[in-house]
């Protein structure tokens, strides 16, 4: 942006060119790639040049007030936008810090999350299924390789229903501890399909703060804080 205005007999350099180029402190707005110190310095230089022009204008050919007013407005808009960017960057940084602190507080706690995958430990895995109405459900459990290890049926009541698996297959094989996934297919008395949601409970054993938002590791799966439905203190 130039500060050359009509009515002057001499040539005036632009504010940007007149700003000092060495020894200046830089302060780049977050994510903008704009040197805010240079912008501020150019603004002050522009005002100095403008004041000089006003003091030395030709009375018979006064300056065009619309032109330098527009330049003032443009500089003010740039400065306001840079300040807004800095404030937004500060808010984002603060929010990330709060999320990290909140996530760390869950380490070692027993949480309930929406998931169809549970951990078989000491020959026991538990799922809680929520049904909107009474229904008959078929349960299929697979291991981490996708192999079907158990099939069975269960009558679901309206509301929460708990299913505990002892780790044994239909042929009596005892499956090793690990991660297992359940698939639930339910129908009501008229044969209509019923949508059943599944939640599991587990201990938060790790938090990855490099993710945004941070993720919690539960039963070998990753969840965000917003996916946690309930927390119980002191373990399961």
KOLFILO-50242 format. One record per residue: residue in three letters; x, y, z of N, C-alpha, C in turn. Coordinates in pm, whole numbers, padded with zeros to 5 digits, always signed. Each point is the difference from the previous one (the first is absolute). Layout:
BEGIN
ALAXYZXYZXYZ ...
***
This chain:
BEGIN
UNK+00086-00118+00000-00086+00118+00000+00089+00123+00000 UNK-00026+00097-00092+00080+00121-00008-00069+00115+00070 UNK+00082+00095+00050-00056+00118+00066+00015+00124-00087 UNK+00022-00018-00130+00010+00113-00091-00138+00058-00021 UNK-00016+00129+00024-00129+00066-00013+00013+00117-00096 UNK-00106+00035-00066+00006+00110-00096+00020+00133+00070 UNK+00049+00098-00073+00013+00134+00053+00139+00034+00049 UNK+00094-00096-00006+00135+00025+00046+00093+00009-00121 UNK+00095+00093+00009+00090+00016-00112+00115-00098+00003 UNK+00028-00056+00117+00110-00094+00010-00051-00142+00006 UNK+00089-00099-00020-00037-00142+00002+00020-00055+00140 UNK-00100-00075+00048+00006-00059+00134+00005-00151-00016 UNK+00093-00063+00069+00010-00146-00007-00113-00065+00075 UNK-00024-00130-00028-00108-00071+00067+00035-00025+00145 UNK-00106-00020+00082+00022-00025+00142+00078-00128+00022 UNK-00028-00100-00083+00068-00129+00017+00148+00014-00027 UNK+00034+00080-00103+00140+00016-00034+00073+00085+00102 UNK-00074+00094+00064+00062+00088+00096+00023-00065+00133 UNK-00065-00110+00027+00014-00067+00129+00140-00057+00011 UNK+00060+00004+00121+00134-00054+00017+00004-00149-00032 UNK+00108-00042-00068+00011-00139-00042+00099-00078+00081 UNK+00077+00064+00087+00101-00072+00078-00018+00031+00147 UNK+00032-00097+00085-00006+00021+00144-00141-00001+00054 UNK-00101-00028-00083-00139+00002+00047-00035-00133+00062 UNK-00080+00004+00106-00046-00123+00064-00118-00055-00077 UNK-00001-00131-00023-00108-00061-00076-00092-00076+00092 UNK-00127+00000-00040-00102-00073+00076-00104-00048-00098 UNK+00011-00125-00040-00088-00054-00103-00130-00049+00060 UNK-00112+00044-00058-00131-00045+00048-00013-00148-00025 UNK-00058-00072+00096-00009-00146-00007-00078-00041-00124 UNK+00067-00082-00086-00066-00056-00116-00019+00099-00114 UNK+00035+00130+00017-00025+00097-00105+00122+00024-00087 UNK+00123-00023+00055+00120+00028-00075+00024+00148-00022 UNK-00064+00087+00077+00012+00145-00014+00079+00055+00117 UNK+00098+00086-00030+00080+00061+00105-00077+00117+00060 UNK-00053-00020+00121-00085+00102+00061+00079+00123+00040 UNK+00130-00015+00037+00082+00114+00036+00023+00090-00122 UNK+00019-00063-00118+00020+00077-00121-00127+00077-00036 UNK-00116-00065+00016-00127+00066-00027-00017+00122+00091 UNK+00029-00018+00129-00012+00110+00095+00098+00112-00034 UNK+00124-00037-00038+00098+00101-00036-00041+00076-00124 UNK-00053-00069-00100-00046+00066-00121-00116+00094+00029 UNK-00086-00038+00093-00114+00083+00036+00048+00132+00059 UNK+00098-00008+00090+00053+00121+00060+00071+00087-00104 UNK+00075-00064-00092+00067+00074-00105-00101+00069-00091 UNK-00108-00075-00030-00106+00056-00084-00061+00124+00065 UNK-00026-00004+00130-00058+00114+00069+00096+00119+00000 UNK+00130-00029+00015+00099+00108-00004+00002+00068-00137 UNK+00002-00082-00105-00001+00056-00135-00127+00079-00028 UNK-00112-00055+00047-00127+00066-00023-00005+00135+00072 UNK+00051+00003+00124+00002+00126+00075+00088+00103-00070 UNK+00115-00046-00051+00090+00091-00072-00068+00056-00125 UNK-00070-00086-00070-00071+00044-00120-00107+00104+00033 UNK-00073-00026+00108-00104+00094+00039+00058+00135+00040 UNK+00118-00004+00067+00062+00125+00043+00058+00080-00116 UNK+00038-00070-00106+00068+00066-00112-00082-00002-00129 UNK-00129-00021+00010-00081-00004-00120-00012+00139-00064 UNK-00026-00003-00128-00018+00123-00075-00140+00054+00026 UNK-00014+00119+00060-00134+00054+00030-00088+00014-00123 UNK+00064+00019-00117-00080+00015-00122-00041-00134-00059 UNK+00062-00108+00049-00033-00134-00050+00002-00098+00117 UNK-00100+00007+00087+00001-00082+00122-00007-00149-00030 UNK+00038-00080+00100+00001-00146-00014-00143-00054-00012 UNK-00009-00113-00067-00128-00069-00012-00026-00077+00129 UNK-00092+00050+00080-00027-00062+00130-00053-00142-00013 UNK-00071-00030-00106-00055-00135-00019+00111-00103-00014 UNK+00108+00041-00068+00109-00096-00024+00074-00036+00127 UNK+00045+00100+00078+00076-00038+00120-00090-00056+00109 UNK-00131+00035-00002-00092-00064+00095-00015-00148-00030 UNK-00008-00033-00129-00010-00141-00039+00124-00077+00042 UNK+00118+00065-00014+00124-00067+00041+00003-00024+00151 UNK-00048+00097+00075-00008-00017+00145-00091-00117+00036 UNK-00114-00009-00067-00095-00108+00027+00062-00135-00032 UNK+00071-00011-00113+00061-00126-00039+00106-00045+00101 UNK+00084+00094+00044+00100-00035+00101-00066-00045+00129 UNK-00105+00069+00041-00070-00036+00124-00061-00138-00010 UNK-00054-00035-00118-00061-00131-00018+00105-00112+00008 UNK+00117+00024-00059+00108-00099+00006+00044-00022+00144 UNK+00019+00110+00073+00044-00010+00138-00103-00074+00085 UNK-00129+00029-00021-00106-00066+00076-00004-00150-00029 UNK+00019-00038-00128-00002-00141-00036+00115-00076+00063 UNK+00119+00064+00003+00116-00065+00061-00021-00020+00149 UNK-00058+00098+00066-00029-00014+00142-00101-00112+00025 UNK-00100-00010-00088-00100-00106+00014+00063-00137-00018 UNK+00093-00013-00097+00069-00127-00021+00081-00041+00121 UNK+00070+00098+00062+00078-00030+00120-00089-00047+00114 UNK-00116+00065+00016-00091-00037+00108-00059-00139-00023 UNK-00034-00032-00126-00053-00133-00030+00106-00107+00023 UNK+00124+00028-00037+00108-00095+00022+00020-00026+00149 UNK-00012+00106+00080+00014-00016+00145-00113-00085+00056 UNK-00122+00020-00051-00114-00079+00048+00015-00147-00038 UNK+00047-00027-00121+00020-00138-00044+00105-00068+00087 UNK+00109+00070+00026+00106-00055+00085-00051-00030+00140 UNK-00081+00090+00054-00057-00020+00133-00095-00120+00001 UNK-00081-00013-00104-00093-00113-00007+00074-00133-00008 UNK+00109-00005-00077+00079-00122-00011+00063-00037+00134 UNK+00046+00101+00075+00058-00027+00131-00105-00056+00096 UNK-00121+00054-00007-00109-00049+00086-00036-00143-00036 UNK-00006-00031-00130-00033-00135-00044+00106-00100+00046 UNK+00127+00040-00007+00107-00089+00043-00008-00028+00149 UNK-00023+00105+00078-00013-00017+00145-00118-00088+00035 UNK-00113+00022-00069-00119-00079+00025+00023-00147-00034 UNK+00069-00027-00113+00025-00137-00041+00091-00072+00099 UNK+00102+00067+00050+00093-00062+00094-00070-00041+00129 UNK-00105+00072+00037-00073-00034+00123-00070-00135-00007 UNK-00019-00053-00121-00071-00128-00016+00092-00122+00010 UNK+00131+00021-00001+00093-00113+00006-00023-00079+00129 UNK-00019-00132-00014-00024-00086+00115-00144-00009+00044 UNK-00088+00077-00064-00142-00002+00039-00077-00102-00082 UNK-00111-00045+00056-00088-00095-00066-00107+00078-00075 UNK-00003-00015-00133-00093+00080-00082-00089-00091-00084 UNK-00115+00053-00036-00093-00069-00089-00006+00076-00131 UNK+00023-00070-00111+00000+00062-00132-00085-00084-00095 UNK-00053+00067-00103-00078-00071-00100+00093-00078-00091 UNK-00006-00132+00009+00088-00085-00079-00054-00142+00002 UNK+00033-00077-00103-00039-00141-00004+00119-00092+00027 UNK+00113+00060+00039+00122-00076+00028+00032+00002+00148 UNK+00021-00119+00058+00031-00012+00143+00128-00081+00018 UNK+00055+00010+00118+00124-00071+00033-00033-00125+00080 UNK+00041-00116-00050-00014-00125+00076+00120-00011+00092 UNK-00024+00004+00130+00107-00008+00099-00040-00099+00108 UNK+00089-00093+00030-00026-00104+00101-00129-00075-00031 UNK-00022-00024-00130-00116-00077-00041-00132+00071+00016 UNK-00003+00132-00014-00125+00075+00014+00002+00126-00085 UNK-00107+00020-00077-00020+00121-00080-00146+00040+00013 UNK-00024+00130+00010-00136+00048+00025-00038+00109-00099 UNK-00121-00012-00054-00061+00103-00083-00134+00040+00060 UNK-00036+00126-00015-00133+00047+00040-00074+00046-00124 UNK-00116-00060-00025-00078+00030-00120-00128+00073+00040 UNK-00030+00106-00074-00120+00079+00028-00101-00021-00112 UNK-00119-00045+00038-00105-00026-00098-00121+00090+00028 UNK-00059+00061-00103-00116+00087+00021-00127-00076+00036 UNK-00001-00131-00025-00120-00081+00028+00042-00144+00023 UNK-00087-00083+00059+00032-00142+00015+00027-00063-00136 UNK+00104-00085-00007+00038-00061-00127+00081-00125+00024 UNK+00014-00078-00106+00084-00119+00002+00125+00029-00081 UNK+00116-00024+00059+00126+00039-00064+00088-00121-00029 UNK+00068+00005-00112+00104-00097-00035+00135+00067+00021 UNK+00088-00065+00076+00131+00056+00032+00110-00079-00069 UNK+00086+00070-00071+00115-00062-00065+00126+00072+00048 UNK+00094-00077+00057+00123+00057+00053+00118-00047-00086 UNK+00084+00099-00039+00117-00030-00083+00126+00048+00070 UNK+00113-00067-00030+00126+00044+00059+00061+00111-00084 UNK+00119+00046+00036+00063+00113-00068+00035-00030-00145 UNK+00003-00129-00037+00029-00040-00138-00127-00012-00084 UNK-00116+00023+00064-00127-00010-00071-00059-00139+00001 UNK+00064-00093+00071-00049-00138+00006-00117-00010+00097 UNK-00110-00062-00043-00117-00020+00085+00034-00102+00108 UNK-00016+00039+00127+00038-00090+00109-00120-00042+00085 UNK-00111+00073-00014-00117-00036+00081-00126+00056-00066 UNK-00108-00078+00006-00132+00042-00046-00102-00042+00103 UNK-00098+00086+00025-00103-00033+00098-00119+00093-00014 UNK-00101-00024+00080-00120+00084-00001-00025+00052+00140 UNK-00077+00109+00005-00029+00064+00128-00129+00080-00013 UNK-00082-00006+00103-00121+00082+00004+00033+00135+00064 UNK-00029+00107-00074+00029+00134+00050-00127+00067+00050 UNK+00011+00064+00114-00109+00081+00052+00021+00145-00046 UNK-00104+00080+00009+00015+00142-00033+00095+00064+00101 UNK+00103+00070-00052+00098+00061+00088+00133-00072-00009 UNK+00079+00008+00108+00135-00058+00002-00004-00148+00032 UNK+00078-00077-00075+00013-00145+00021+00148-00036+00000 UNK+00043-00077+00098+00141-00035+00012+00024-00143-00048 UNK+00103-00019-00083+00038-00133-00044+00145-00024+00040 UNK+00021-00106+00078+00135-00039+00042+00039-00129-00070 UNK+00116+00005-00063+00051-00116-00072+00119-00056+00075 UNK+00002-00133+00017+00108-00063+00075+00120-00039-00086 UNK-00003+00041-00126+00114-00028-00086-00003-00136-00066 UNK-00109-00076+00019-00009-00133-00059-00078+00005-00131 UNK+00052-00075-00100-00070-00012-00126-00114-00099+00010 UNK-00077-00013-00107-00113-00093+00001+00042-00145+00015 UNK+00125-00029-00036+00051-00138+00013+00074-00022+00131 UNK-00005+00100+00089+00065-00014+00129+00144+00049+00004 UNK+00052+00048-00114+00137+00050-00004+00012+00128+00084 UNK+00103+00006+00083+00024+00121+00078+00094+00092-00080 UNK-00054+00114-00038+00077+00093-00079+00090+00085+00089 UNK+00116+00039-00051+00095+00077+00083-00048+00144+00023 UNK+00055+00059+00105-00033+00139+00028+00040+00088-00118 UNK-00077+00104-00023+00028+00090-00112-00122+00083-00033 UNK+00001+00058-00118-00108+00088-00045-00100-00078-00083 UNK-00129+00013+00035-00107-00070-00071-00113+00098-00033 UNK-00062-00024-00116-00106+00088-00048-00131-00076-00012 UNK-00109+00063+00047-00130-00062-00004-00089+00066-00106 UNK-00076-00078-00073-00097+00050-00097-00138-00045+00046 UNK-00092+00095+00015-00133-00029+00053-00105+00024-00107 UNK-00081-00102-00027-00114+00013-00091-00126-00032+00079 UNK-00090+00098+00011-00119-00016+00084-00128+00025-00079 UNK-00106-00074+00038-00132+00018-00061-00106-00004+00110 UNK-00106+00078-00022-00109-00001+00099-00096-00114-00029 UNK-00112-00006+00074-00094-00111-00012-00067-00008-00136 UNK-00001+00110-00073-00062+00000-00133+00103-00023-00111 UNK+00124-00025+00038+00103-00028-00099+00070+00124-00055 UNK-00033+00116+00057+00065+00124-00046+00138+00015+00065 UNK+00092+00048-00077+00136+00020+00050+00003+00110+00106 UNK+00073-00027+00108+00014+00095+00110+00143+00050+00004 UNK+00015+00131+00007+00134+00060+00004+00053-00007+00145 UNK+00106-00076+00019+00059-00020+00133+00138+00065+00003 UNK+00024+00084+00099+00131+00063+00017+00077-00074+00109 UNK+00133-00001-00014+00086-00075+00091+00105+00092+00062 UNK+00019-00014+00131+00106+00074+00070+00085-00098+00077 UNK+00124+00041+00026+00090-00083+00080+00066+00087+00106 UNK+00051-00065+00102+00067+00068+00110+00144-00048+00008 UNK+00090+00094+00022+00141-00038+00009+00082+00109+00067 UNK+00125-00032+00028+00092+00093+00065+00075+00082-00107 UNK+00010+00130+00021+00081+00085-00087+00145-00022+00038 UNK+00075-00067-00089+00139-00033+00033+00102+00090-00068 UNK-00046+00088-00090+00095+00090-00066-00076+00115-00065 UNK+00071+00111-00019-00055+00118-00068+00102+00048-00101 UNK-00044+00023-00123+00088+00052-00104-00029+00149-00017 UNK+00092+00084+00052-00019+00145-00005+00046+00060-00133 UNK+00059-00082-00087+00042+00052-00131-00118+00013-00094 UNK-00112-00063+00033-00120+00012-00081-00080+00122+00042 UNK-00081+00052-00092-00086+00114+00031-00142-00030-00049 UNK-00092-00030+00094+00018+00000+00145+00076-00124+00046 UNK+00049+00000+00126+00071-00116+00053-00089-00124+00000 UNK+00062-00118-00014-00077-00124-00001+00038-00087+00120 UNK-00100-00070+00053+00021-00090+00113+00002-00143-00050 UNK+00089-00081+00054+00008-00141-00037-00077-00083+00101 UNK-00107-00068-00048-00085-00084+00084-00023-00132-00072 UNK+00036-00111+00064-00019-00132-00060+00063-00011-00139 UNK+00115+00063-00017+00069-00007-00128-00057+00089-00107 UNK-00097+00085+00035-00060+00092-00097+00020+00144+00046 UNK-00006+00091-00097+00017+00142+00031-00133+00073-00001 UNK-00021+00085+00100-00122+00079+00012+00036+00142+00042 UNK-00083+00096-00042+00017+00137+00048-00080+00017+00128 UNK+00028+00107+00073-00070+00026+00126-00150+00013-00024 UNK-00040+00057-00114-00142+00020-00028-00075-00131-00019 UNK+00071-00111-00025-00064-00130-00020-00024-00075+00130 UNK+00052+00051+00109-00019-00066+00130-00141+00027+00050 UNK-00070-00106+00038-00137+00014+00047-00009+00007+00152 UNK+00090-00067+00068-00001+00005+00146+00138-00037+00054 UNK+00027+00042+00124+00128-00028+00066-00028-00050+00141 UNK+00071-00105+00039-00009-00049+00139+00139+00000+00059 UNK+00013+00051+00120+00129+00011+00064+00042-00131+00064 UNK+00130-00019+00009+00052-00115+00072+00002-00129-00075 UNK-00010+00006-00135+00009-00122-00077-00132-00074-00008 UNK-00004-00115-00069-00124-00072-00025-00056-00061+00128 
***
